[in-house]
Amino acid sequence: MAITLRPEHERAITQAIQSGAYHSPDEVIERALEVLRSEDQWFSRNKNAINRKIERAIAQLDCGEGIPGEELRGRLDKRKAAWLAQQKRS
């Protein structure tokens, strides 16, 4: 199978190798595919819960229970930062 990479992807692979974390393009791509599979599996396991949360949020918006955009962004930024910190500890 021949794959044509966009220049930005080639640069990303080169940077990953230069970081010392990988020794070859194959290793970088293998790791990327592992992450993709892991994320796909997580999504598959959590799809129903995600859909329920989306439906609940839509119902709340329909009832006028929404959060102003800036407040929502702030909350999401805090949750993301907490999640990233947890990932670094794991």
Backbone as ProteinMPNN parsed JSONL, in Angstrom:
{"seq_chain_A": "MAITLRPEHERAITQAIQSGAYHSPDEVIERALEVLRSEDQWFSRNKNAINRKIERAIAQLDCGEGIPGEELRGRLDKRKAAWLAQQKRS", "coords_chain_A": {"N_chain_A": [[0.85, -1.167, 0.0], [0.661, 2.107, -0.918], [1.154, 5.278, 0.463], [0.398, 8.666, 0.394], [1.64, 11.427, 1.954], [0.652, 14.521, 3.373], [2.53, 17.572, 3.399], [2.593, 18.741, 6.016], [2.067, 16.553, 7.632], [4.251, 14.957, 7.128], [6.198, 16.616, 8.266], [5.395, 16.493, 10.945], [5.88, 13.806, 11.538], [8.638, 13.729, 11.16], [9.442, 15.501, 13.194], [8.607, 14.05, 15.434], [10.346, 11.877, 15.317], [12.797, 13.211, 15.573], [12.552, 14.066, 18.166], [13.342, 11.973, 19.616], [11.699, 10.08, 20.636], [10.814, 8.197, 18.887], [12.04, 5.907, 16.405], [11.693, 5.583, 13.724], [9.673, 6.333, 10.807], [7.706, 4.36, 10.61], [7.334, 3.563, 13.291], [6.207, 5.88, 14.378], [3.802, 6.081, 12.954], [2.649, 3.637, 13.671], [2.212, 4.077, 16.42], [0.428, 6.238, 16.252], [-1.741, 4.962, 15.078], [-2.373, 3.155, 17.112], [-3.274, 4.932, 19.092], [-5.483, 6.009, 17.754], [-7.094, 3.689, 17.488], [-7.553, 3.195, 20.21], [-8.971, 5.514, 20.981], [-11.213, 5.229, 19.328], [-12.296, 2.87, 20.389], [-12.895, 3.752, 22.979], [-14.825, 5.695, 22.396], [-16.781, 4.08, 21.247], [-17.523, 2.506, 23.452], [-18.617, 4.477, 25.064], [-20.58, 5.796, 23.665], [-23.44, 5.713, 23.918], [-23.862, 6.939, 26.423], [-22.79, 9.465, 25.909], [-24.552, 10.358, 23.916], [-26.92, 10.458, 25.443], [-26.271, 12.526, 27.22], [-26.016, 14.661, 25.453], [-28.65, 14.828, 24.489], [-29.94, 15.49, 26.889], [-28.789, 17.988, 27.353], [-29.749, 19.431, 25.154], [-32.489, 19.408, 25.743], [-32.426, 20.927, 28.081], [-31.58, 23.395, 27.048], [-33.779, 23.941, 25.43], [-35.602, 24.494, 27.407], [-34.75, 26.871, 28.307], [-32.565, 26.808, 30.006], [-29.911, 27.286, 29.527], [-26.319, 28.024, 29.565], [-24.505, 31.018, 29.574], [-22.323, 31.765, 26.805], [-19.548, 32.551, 27.321], [-19.224, 31.815, 29.994], [-19.675, 29.08, 29.79], [-17.515, 28.347, 28.117], [-15.411, 28.91, 29.87], [-15.901, 27.047, 31.921], [-15.571, 24.666, 30.467], [-12.881, 24.921, 29.701], [-11.632, 24.714, 32.225], [-12.353, 22.092, 32.933], [-11.078, 20.694, 30.891], [-8.392, 21.31, 31.43], [-8.1, 20.065, 33.926], [-8.517, 17.41, 33.173], [-6.344, 17.019, 31.418], [-4.231, 17.33, 33.23], [-4.678, 15.106, 34.834], [-4.196, 13.083, 32.978], [-1.46, 13.37, 32.604], [-0.533, 12.561, 35.08], [-1.207, 9.918, 35.086]], "CA_chain_A": [[0.0, 0.0, 0.0], [1.402, 3.359, -0.975], [0.439, 6.369, 1.11], [0.959, 9.984, 0.143], [1.429, 12.276, 3.118], [0.726, 15.963, 3.193], [3.786, 18.083, 3.978], [2.486, 18.945, 7.461], [2.156, 15.243, 8.28], [5.665, 14.576, 7.046], [6.915, 17.405, 9.278], [5.038, 15.962, 12.264], [6.599, 12.545, 11.693], [10.044, 14.081, 11.319], [9.597, 16.074, 14.536], [8.475, 12.966, 16.408], [11.6, 11.115, 15.277], [13.846, 14.074, 16.11], [12.379, 14.185, 19.616], [13.966, 10.806, 20.223], [10.681, 9.147, 21.114], [10.599, 7.186, 17.851], [13.231, 5.684, 15.584], [11.37, 5.493, 12.297], [8.29, 6.715, 10.472], [6.803, 3.248, 10.928], [7.009, 3.612, 14.715], [5.307, 7.011, 14.596], [2.492, 5.719, 12.403], [2.108, 2.565, 14.509], [1.704, 4.705, 17.646], [-0.758, 7.015, 15.896], [-2.845, 4.016, 14.872], [-2.756, 2.654, 18.445], [-4.078, 5.987, 19.729], [-6.75, 6.055, 17.03], [-7.895, 2.525, 17.901], [-7.945, 3.397, 21.6], [-10.034, 6.523, 21.004], [-12.401, 4.638, 18.712], [-12.862, 1.925, 21.357], [-13.488, 4.538, 24.054], [-16.056, 6.285, 21.883], [-17.764, 3.006, 21.073], [-18.012, 2.135, 24.791], [-19.288, 5.603, 25.717], [-21.463, 6.468, 22.715], [-24.799, 5.878, 24.448], [-23.822, 7.943, 27.494], [-22.574, 10.755, 25.258], [-25.815, 10.748, 23.276], [-27.87, 10.842, 26.503], [-25.878, 13.853, 27.719], [-26.366, 15.638, 24.414], [-30.11, 14.978, 24.507], [-30.285, 16.23, 28.105], [-28.374, 19.382, 27.143], [-30.701, 20.041, 24.214], [-33.735, 19.626, 26.487], [-32.189, 22.057, 28.982], [-31.588, 24.605, 26.227], [-35.164, 24.177, 25.023], [-36.313, 25.037, 28.571], [-34.13, 28.129, 28.695], [-31.617, 26.568, 31.091], [-28.553, 27.331, 28.984], [-25.263, 28.786, 30.222], [-23.917, 31.977, 28.627], [-21.176, 31.216, 26.096], [-18.257, 32.774, 27.994], [-19.203, 30.98, 31.201], [-19.521, 27.705, 29.332], [-16.126, 28.165, 27.674], [-14.586, 28.881, 31.071], [-16.088, 25.742, 32.57], [-14.952, 23.637, 29.631], [-11.431, 25.078, 29.813], [-11.224, 24.15, 33.519], [-12.479, 20.626, 32.867], [-10.025, 20.199, 30.011], [-7.127, 21.421, 32.154], [-8.096, 19.008, 34.938], [-8.357, 16.137, 32.47], [-4.963, 16.94, 30.94], [-3.382, 17.109, 34.4], [-4.871, 13.712, 35.225], [-3.518, 12.252, 31.981], [-0.02, 13.459, 32.86], [-0.264, 11.778, 36.287], [-1.458, 8.483, 34.816]], "C_chain_A": [[0.899, 1.234, 0.0], [0.54, 4.466, -0.37], [1.163, 7.668, 0.793], [0.608, 10.87, 1.329], [1.475, 13.744, 2.725], [2.001, 16.468, 3.867], [3.72, 18.275, 5.493], [2.551, 17.64, 8.244], [3.594, 14.731, 8.24], [6.477, 15.316, 8.097], [6.633, 16.862, 10.685], [5.778, 14.656, 12.537], [8.078, 12.815, 11.926], [10.31, 14.637, 12.714], [9.509, 15.0, 15.612], [9.758, 12.138, 16.476], [12.729, 11.933, 15.899], [13.742, 14.241, 17.618], [13.059, 13.033, 20.351], [12.974, 9.762, 20.705], [10.458, 7.987, 20.142], [11.855, 7.084, 17.004], [12.961, 5.678, 14.091], [9.954, 5.995, 12.052], [7.294, 5.607, 10.806], [6.388, 3.264, 12.392], [6.018, 4.738, 15.012], [3.9, 6.643, 14.128], [1.853, 4.606, 13.227], [1.498, 3.14, 15.787], [0.435, 5.507, 17.358], [-1.964, 6.103, 15.702], [-3.304, 3.403, 16.189], [-3.653, 3.656, 19.153], [-5.451, 6.065, 19.07], [-7.654, 4.896, 17.436], [-8.413, 2.697, 19.325], [-9.087, 4.406, 21.7], [-11.321, 5.982, 20.404], [-13.087, 3.672, 19.672], [-13.542, 2.674, 22.494], [-14.82, 5.123, 23.592], [-17.151, 5.232, 21.746], [-18.365, 2.603, 22.421], [-18.873, 3.231, 25.405], [-20.322, 6.308, 24.852], [-22.857, 6.706, 23.276], [-24.841, 6.937, 25.537], [-23.642, 9.335, 26.907], [-23.878, 11.252, 24.63], [-26.86, 11.168, 24.307], [-27.549, 12.24, 27.03], [-26.217, 14.944, 26.71], [-27.867, 15.887, 24.415], [-30.561, 15.772, 25.732], [-29.942, 17.708, 27.946], [-29.33, 20.103, 26.202], [-32.021, 20.341, 24.919], [-33.583, 20.811, 27.442], [-32.201, 23.379, 28.213], [-33.002, 24.964, 25.8], [-35.99, 24.787, 26.161], [-35.71, 26.347, 29.058], [-33.106, 28.006, 29.805], [-30.164, 26.612, 30.62], [-27.613, 28.18, 29.82], [-24.711, 29.764, 29.194], [-22.592, 31.444, 28.065], [-19.85, 31.367, 26.81], [-18.14, 31.92, 29.249], [-18.993, 29.516, 30.827], [-18.092, 27.435, 28.903], [-15.182, 28.079, 28.872], [-14.674, 27.548, 31.789], [-15.398, 24.632, 31.773], [-13.427, 23.709, 29.692], [-10.914, 24.484, 31.114], [-11.286, 22.632, 33.502], [-11.389, 20.029, 32.003], [-8.679, 20.225, 30.729], [-7.018, 20.332, 33.216], [-7.875, 17.648, 34.297], [-6.921, 15.963, 31.997], [-3.999, 16.689, 32.096], [-3.478, 15.667, 34.865], [-4.152, 12.772, 34.263], [-2.004, 12.24, 32.214], [0.362, 12.632, 34.086], [-0.377, 10.286, 36.036], [-0.327, 7.827, 34.095]], "O_chain_A": [[1.792, 1.364, 0.837], [-0.652, 4.571, -0.659], [2.385, 7.757, 0.909], [-0.563, 11.043, 1.668], [2.243, 14.146, 1.851], [2.491, 15.845, 4.808], [4.699, 17.998, 6.187], [3.028, 17.612, 9.378], [4.083, 14.145, 9.206], [7.342, 14.729, 8.747], [7.54, 16.785, 11.514], [6.249, 14.431, 13.652], [8.698, 12.197, 12.792], [11.303, 14.276, 13.344], [10.254, 15.037, 16.592], [10.2, 11.748, 17.556], [13.529, 11.401, 16.669], [14.74, 14.527, 18.28], [13.317, 13.112, 21.553], [13.368, 8.679, 21.136], [9.971, 6.926, 20.532], [12.631, 8.033, 16.894], [13.889, 5.758, 13.285], [9.141, 6.072, 12.973], [6.173, 5.882, 11.235], [5.226, 3.009, 12.71], [5.096, 4.563, 15.809], [2.924, 6.875, 14.84], [0.645, 4.628, 13.459], [0.405, 2.745, 16.192], [-0.522, 5.459, 18.131], [-3.075, 6.435, 16.115], [-4.496, 3.155, 16.371], [-4.668, 3.285, 19.743], [-6.467, 6.176, 19.757], [-8.841, 5.092, 17.697], [-9.568, 2.385, 19.615], [-10.059, 4.178, 22.422], [-12.406, 6.251, 20.919], [-14.314, 3.651, 19.762], [-14.628, 2.294, 22.931], [-15.82, 5.056, 24.308], [-18.307, 5.475, 22.092], [-19.572, 2.382, 22.524], [-19.773, 2.936, 26.192], [-20.885, 7.32, 25.268], [-23.402, 7.8, 23.122], [-25.764, 7.751, 25.571], [-24.277, 10.286, 27.364], [-24.256, 12.412, 24.791], [-27.603, 12.123, 24.081], [-28.453, 13.043, 27.259], [-26.657, 16.03, 27.088], [-28.305, 17.036, 24.348], [-31.448, 16.62, 25.637], [-30.713, 18.576, 28.355], [-29.679, 21.26, 26.435], [-32.607, 21.404, 24.717], [-34.508, 21.609, 27.592], [-32.77, 24.366, 28.679], [-33.385, 26.134, 25.804], [-36.957, 25.507, 25.915], [-36.111, 26.873, 30.096], [-32.805, 28.99, 30.48], [-29.287, 26.029, 31.258], [-28.046, 28.956, 30.673], [-24.471, 29.378, 28.05], [-21.84, 30.762, 28.761], [-19.091, 30.401, 26.9], [-17.078, 31.365, 29.533], [-18.224, 28.804, 31.474], [-17.513, 26.414, 29.275], [-14.26, 27.264, 28.881], [-13.664, 26.987, 32.212], [-14.727, 23.77, 32.342], [-12.757, 22.678, 29.731], [-9.877, 23.822, 31.122], [-10.38, 21.962, 33.997], [-10.833, 18.981, 32.333], [-7.911, 19.267, 30.644], [-5.953, 19.74, 33.385], [-7.127, 16.826, 34.824], [-6.34, 14.889, 32.152], [-3.051, 15.916, 31.954], [-2.473, 15.068, 35.248], [-3.565, 11.777, 34.688], [-1.353, 11.21, 32.038], [1.453, 12.064, 34.134], [0.284, 9.486, 36.698], [-0.392, 6.634, 33.801]]}, "name": "protein", "num_of_chains": 1, "seq": "MAITLRPEHERAITQAIQSGAYHSPDEVIERALEVLRSEDQWFSRNKNAINRKIERAIAQLDCGEGIPGEELRGRLDKRKAAWLAQQKRS"}
